[in-house]
Amino acid sequence: MAGVRPRGGDVVGDLRKLTASFVVSGPCGVAVRDRLKHLTTKDERVLRAVGAHQGALASRDLKVRCAEGLEHGAQTWAARKRDLTKESSSRIAGAIAKATHDQWALARRCQAAHIQNLAAGIRTLRHRLSLPLGEKGTKRAAGGYRSKNEWFRKSRRLATLEARHAAAVADWQAGRVRVVRGGKRLLNTRHNLPEAGLTEDRWRERWKAERWFLAADGESGKRFGNETIRVTPDGEVSIKLPVPLAHLANTRHGRYTLTARIAFAHRGAEWADRITATRAVAYRIHLDTERGRWYLTASWQRPAIQTIPLETARARGMIGVDTNADHFAAYRLDRHGNPVGDPHRFDYDLSGSAGHRDAQIRHALTRLINWAVRAGVGAIGIEDLDFTGEKTREKHGGRKRFRQLICCMPTAKLKARLVSMAAEQGLSIVAVDPAYTSMWGAQHWQKPLTTPHRKMSRHDAAGIAIGRRALGHPVRRRTAPPPHDRSDRAGHRTAQAAPGDRGREGTRPPTTDRPPGGPPPNGKRKREPSASNTVRDAPSTHRWVQDSLMCTG
């Protein structure tokens, strides 16, 4: 969303110092999914039993890990894994221990973000409470409160935040985190089932399915890249059962083979190459309780790909994209920063469920990338948005709609998905500082590009500003003229292209040979002065002849 200025950066005068543009690193992992069709009743019963058993082990291990807190180390990790191995296997125990530690680490990062958010709110409240009533604010700091009543209510709000901050800091220092296997949101849904459109039985089925553990990490060198959940090239799926459930096996070595067959339609060839070469592939089986369908997700890591230099990404031009609450505003620019063609708009709807929002973003990005491929550019310029410090209620108090807007913007997921999808088409992503792009774009580009047949919005102009910044050009069309006068005799403007570039901006000759002193066409004057009416400054197309006798014939 152009014009929303994130925190960070140095302030120089009235303007914040802009951070340098950079090429975003490519994706480091791949995940594909396929449905497990035509499962028998016994297959589903075995999957439910294995998921419930390993889910109970994961819940118990998470409790132990949270109790350890900051005392966790290699020895405690090994002890936890030994306890899990007794009731499963060494590989399953390793997968559970790793998943537990990742969940604890995620909760730890969320706790740090919560502390930072509380601290930002406390700073804002203290600043505003210290000002006289009714004092006006500035662009960088809010003013005083409007009345004594509001001042009193905000002072109580400050006390509440300070208490929450103290409790959160104490938990952080002690290493205490609060984690819910299955999700805190689903847990709280139990208290308002009618509003969620669920019955108690449906909620309990969903709760159990979310707490199951049916996953296995890949192992390079093992048969088909995974020893616990094995998928053969022809799509046969088999599971290594834990020790207490070994009696349910239908094949040798305590394995259970499902009747379903897998055929990954997307990246199937890449997946087949990996398992044929016995390279690691991780698998996860989960149940969609709303549809009653089982799915298998395969994932693997990609080697780190070195990003191309920034100058290489700029060589074939750029598409500048302005991210907004309901659409992408995109404009194509050549390598000199000149707009080409008309603006493009790619709409999406971020209301509804998380799945609906994700699908809307994915479809909009698909249309954007397909247009970029047809245009022949080498990169897409996008804002490096970060609303971490912009969501506080104290900072944007009465601007409730704006706070809802920035909270609904999936900036991190959007950037990750765009990078992943663009890499498949050979496009690079250039991230730029979003400061002032909306304001400067509207100031320098909206009105000049507006015609009777082309309507330019503020967001379209912001797309041009983002693209020019990604290309390394200033946002404004040209800098101030040289100090002498309006001609170019003091040198080209700094925003112009280099002298060797084709089509560069230069002094334009007169469009017509008009008599000295005659009116210019359309009443407008070109950049080069009109022809002079003196002999010394005669127009170049006139030839002056001086004879001793006048020609009278």
N, C-alpha and C positions, 0 to 999 in steps of 0.2 A: 504494500500500500504506500504509494509514493507520498512523500512529504511528512510522514510520521517519523520523527527523529529519535532513534534509539539512544540509550545512554552510552557513554564512552567517548573517547577522543578529547583532544585538547581544544581549548577555545582561544582563538586568535581574534582580538577585537570583538566584534559582534557576531562573527561567524565561527562555527566549530571547524577545527582542522579535519579535513576529509582523510579517511583511511584509503590506502592504495587498493586498486582492483587486483583480483587474483583469479586464476583458473581453479575451479573446484576439482578436487580429487575424484576419480571415478569410483564406481561401486566395488566393494570388496567381497561381496557374497551374492549368492543366487538361491532362490527358493521357488519351487514349483509344486503344484498340488494336483491330485487326481482323486476321483471318488472310488471308494471300494464298493463295487456293485455286486448284487446277487449273493450277498452273505447269507449263510444258513442260520437257523436259530442257534445251533451249537457254536458257530463262529462268533456270533454276538455275545453269547453267554461267556465264552472264553475271554473275549476282549474286555468285557465288563469286569470279570473276576481279576484279570491281570491288572487292569487299570486301578481298581479299588485297592488291591493289595499293595501295589507300588505307590499309590497315592497316600496310603496310610504311612508307609515308610518315609515318604517325602515330608509329610506333616510332622512326624516325630523328629526327623532330622532338622527341620527348620526351627523347631522349638529349642533343640540343643544348640543350634548355631546362634540363635538370638540370645540365649542365656550366656554364651561365651563372651559376647560383646567384643571389646577391643583386645581380649586375651587370646584371640584366635591365632593359630600358627600352624606350621607343618605337622607338628605332633598331634594336635587336636583334630586336624583334618584326617590324618591317618587313623586315629581312634574311631572317628565317626564312620569312616569307610569300612573298617573291620566289623563294626556292629551291624552295618547294613548288609555286608556280604553274607552273614550267617543266614539271612532270610531271603536272599535273592541270588546274586552272583557278583563277581568282582566288577564286571563291566557295568551292570545296572547300578551297583553301589557308587561307582565313579560318576555316572551320569547324574544320579540323584544329588550327590554331594556338590557337584559343580553347579547344578541348577539352583540348589539352595543358597550357595554362596552368591551367585549372581542376583538372586532375588533380594538377599540381604543388602548387597551393595547398591542396588537400585533404590531401595528404601532409604539407605543412607544418603544418597545424592538428593532424593526428594526432600529429606529432612534439612539438608543444607540450603536448598532453594527456599524452603519455607522460612528458615531463619533469616535469610537475606531479604525476603519479601516483608517480613515483620519489621526488620530494621529500617527499610526504606519508608514504610508507613510511619514509623515513630519519628524519623527525621523530619518528614513533611509536617506532621502534627505539631511538633515542637517549634518549628519555624513559624508556622501560621499563628500559633498561640502567643508567640513572643511579639507579634506585630500589633499595632493599635487597631481598634475596630474600624472597619470600612476602608483600610488602606488598600490602594490598588496594587495589583501584582504586575509582574513583567512577563516577558516571553519565557524566561528561564526559571522564575520562582513565583509561586502563588502569593497572593496578598493576604491581608487579615480577614477575619470572619466578619459577616455582615451585622450580627447582632450579639447581644450578651447571651441570649438563649442558645444560639448556635455555638458560641465560644464555650459555654458550660457543657453542652452535650459532647463536644469534641475533646474537652479535657477528660471527661469520663471514658471516652473512647481511647484516649492515650493511655490511661491507667490499665485498661483491659489489654491493649496490645503489649504493654510493658510486662504484664504478668504472663501472657502467652509466650513472649520472647524469652523471659527468664526460664520458664519451664522447658521450652524447646532447647535452649542452650545447655541446661542441665542434662537433658537426655542425650544431647550430642556429646558432651564431655564424658558421660558414663557409657556411651556406646549402645544406648537403648534405642531400638527401632520398633515400629508397630507395623506388622505385616499380616495380611489376611490371605491365605491360600484359597483361591476362588474369586478374589476381588472384593474390595470394600464396598463398591457400588452394588454388586449383586447381594451382598450381605444386608445392606440397608434396605434393599427392595423388599425384603421379608416383612418389613413393618408397614408397607403400603402396597399390598398386592392388588387391590382393586384399581388403583391409579395406574399400575404397571400392566394391567390386563392379564394377570397370571393367577392361577389357582395355587393352593399350597402344594399339591402333588406335582404340578408342572415346575414350580419353583424348586422343589426339592430334587427333582430329577436333573434340572439344570445345574443346581448347586453341586450335586455329586459328580456330574460329568466334568465340571470345571476343576474339581479337586483331584481327578484321576491323573496318573502319570504313566503315559505310554509313549516314551521317547527313548532314543538311543543315539549316542554320539558315534560318528564314523571313525574308522581305523584304517589307515593306509597299510597295505600289505595283506589285509585279511580278505577272505573270499568275498567278492562283490562290494568291498568297501565298508561292510558293517557285519559284525558277528551276531549282534542281538536281534535286530530287525533286518532280515536279509530279503532283498528283492533281486530276482534273477533277470537276465536280459529279456526273457519272454514274458515277464510280468508276474511271476509267481512270488507270493509274499508269505514268509514264514517268520515265526517269533520264537525266540529262546525263552522258555517259561522259567519263572523263578522256582526255587527248590520246593516250596510248599505246594505249588500247583503243577509239579512235574507229571502227576498222574493224568492230567488232561491232554498230554501230548499224543499226537496221531502219527508222528514220524520218529525216526531215530534221534538219539542224542538229546532227548527232552525238548523237541521242537514241535510247534503246532503250525501246520500249513493251512492258510485260508483258501477258500474256494474262489475268491475274487481274483481278478487279474488287473494289473496296472499297465496303463499305456499313457505316458505323459505326452500330451499333444504339444505343449510348449516346452522347448528346450529338450525334447526327448532324445535327440541325437547327442547332445552334449552330456546328458545324464548317462546314456548308454556307453559313451566313450570312457567315462570315469569308472563305472563299475567293471567294465571289461578290463581296464588297466589296474584294477584293485586299488583305486584311490578312494579316500575317505568320503563318505556321504552320510549325513545325519538324517534320521527319519523321525516323524512324529505322527501318531494316529490320534484323531480326536472325533468326537461325536457332535453333530449339530442337532441339538434336541428339538429345535423348532421345526426342522424339516425331517428329522429322523434319518439322517444320512451320516455315513462314516466316510472320513477323508484321510488320505495319507499325504503328508508333506515331506518332500525331499529338499535338503539344503546342503550347500557346500561352499567353501571359500574359494575365492579367486586370488591369484598372485597379485601383489601390488603393482599397479600400472602407473608408470611415471607420466605425469601430466605434461601436455605439450607446452612450449613456451607461450607467453602471452602474445608476443608479436605474431606467432604462427596462427594463433586463434583469431587474430584480428585481420588476417591477410585477405580473406574473401568477404569481408563485411560482417555485419552483426544485426541481430534482431533484438531490439530493446523491449522488455516485457515489464509492464507495470502491474503489480499484483493488487487486486482490490477484493472487496467483500463478496462480489458476485460475478466477477469476470476478470480475464486477463486482457489488458490493452497492449497490443503489440504493434511495432512499426519496424520496417526494414530500413537499414542504412547501409550505404556503401562504405568502403574503407576510409573515405575522407570525411565521414560523418554526415553526408547528405541524405535526407529522406528520399526513399524510392517508393513510388506507388502510393497506395491509400492505406489508412490504418486498418487493422484487423482486430476484431473483438471475439473472444472465446468465453462464452457464458457458462456458469455453473451455479448450483444451488447448494448451500451449506446448511440447510435446515434438515431436520429428520435424524435418523439414526446414524451411527458412525459408519456403518457399511454403505449407506446411501451417500454420505459425504465423500467417502473415499472413492466410490465409483464416479461421482461427479468430477472430482479432481482428476482422476485418471483419464476420463473421456476428454476433458478440456485439454490436458497435456498432450494427448494423442493427436488432437487436431492441430495444436500449436506446432508439434514436432514435424508432422507431415507437411505443413506449410513451409517450415524452415528448410526441409529437404528439397521441396520443389523450388524454393527461391534460390538454392545453391549457396547459402551462407555456410560459414564454418563454425559459428558459435552463437549462443543465445546469452544475452546480458540480462541479469536479474538482480534485484535488490537483496542485499544480505540483511534480511529483516531479523530482528531479535527484540521481542517485546517483554523480556524478562523484567525490566525495571519500569514498564509502562502500564502494568495491569492493576496497580494498587488503587484501592478505593479512595484513599486519602489524596492521591495525586490528581485524579480526575473526578472527584466527588460527584457533582451533579450531572456529569456527562455519562449517564448510564448507558446510553445507546453506543457511545464510543467504546466504553469498556467491554460491552458485550461483543462488539465488532472485533476488537483485537484479541479477545479470548477465544473467539471461534475460528481465528485464522490459523490453520495448521501449518505454520511456517517451517518447522523442522521436517515434518513428514512430506510437505510439498517439495522442499529442496532435495530431499533424499530420493523421492520418486522421480523428479525431473532429471536428476543426474543419472539414475539408473536407466530410464527410458531413452534419454538422449545418447548415452554411450552406445546403445544398440544400433543407432543410426549414424554413428561417427561424428556426432556433434559435441562440442565442448561447452561448458557452462562457465561464464565469467561473472563472478559476484562483485558488486559495486556497493559503495556507501550510499544509503538511501537519502541522506540529508539534502533537503532543498530541491529535490528533483521535481516535485509537483509544482512548487512555486516558480522555479526558474523555467521549467518547461512551458508553463502557461504564459509567462512573461515574454519569452523570446520566440516561441514556436506556434502557439495556438492561433493567434490572429494572422500571422503571415501565411499560414497554410490553409486557412479557411477560405473556401470558394463556394459559389452557388451550388456546385455539384459535389462538394466534399465538406462534410461537417466535422470539425475537430473539437473533441472534448478535452477537458483538462487532463484526463487520464491518457489520452492519445499523445498529447504533448509531453507528458511525463515519460512515456515510453521512448520518445526521441531523446530526452535528457539522459535517461538510463543508458541507452545505446551509445550515445556520444561519450559518456563517461567511461563505459566499458572499452571503447575504442581509443581512449587516451586523449580525446579532444575536450576542450571546455564546453560547457552547456550552451552558452550564448553563441549566436550565429557569427558575430565578428566583434573584435575588440574595438575600443574607441579609436577614432582616426588619428593620424599622426598630429603632432602638436602645431605644425606650421599652418595648415589650412586643410580644406577638404580633399585635396588631391593626394596622390600616392608618391609624391616626390621624396618624402622622407623615408620611404621603404614600405614594403607590404605590411599589412596588418598581421599580428602574431597568430591569429586564428586561421589564416589562409594556408593553403597547401604549399608544399615546397615548389621552387621554380621548375623542377623537372617533371612534376606531375601533370598528366594530361588533363585538360579542362580546368586548370587552376584559375582562381579568381584573379583578374588583373584589370588594368585600366581599359575601359571600353571606348572604342573610337566613336565619333559621331555617326548616328544612324543614317544621316542624309546630308547632302551638300546644299545647305540653304544659304541664301544671300546674307552678307554681313548685316547684323542687326535685325534679321528676321525673327519672328516668333518661333520658339521650339515646338515640336509636334505635341499635341495634347496639352499644351501649356506647361509641360514638365521639362526639367532640365536633367540631362544625363550627368554621369559622374565627371566626364571630361568637359572642360569649359567650351562654350560655343565659339565658333570661328570669330576671330577678331576682324575689325574693319580697317585696320592699319596695314600699310604695305609690308612692314617688317614681320607681322604675324599673319600673313595671308594664308588661306586654306591650302592644304597640300595639293588639292586637285586643280588649283588655278595656276596658270603660268603667266608671270608678269614679264612684258617685253618693253624695253626702253629704247626708242629710236630717236634720231636727231630731228626727224620730221614726222608729223602726225599722219597717220594713214587716213586719207579722206575718201579713198575709193571703196 
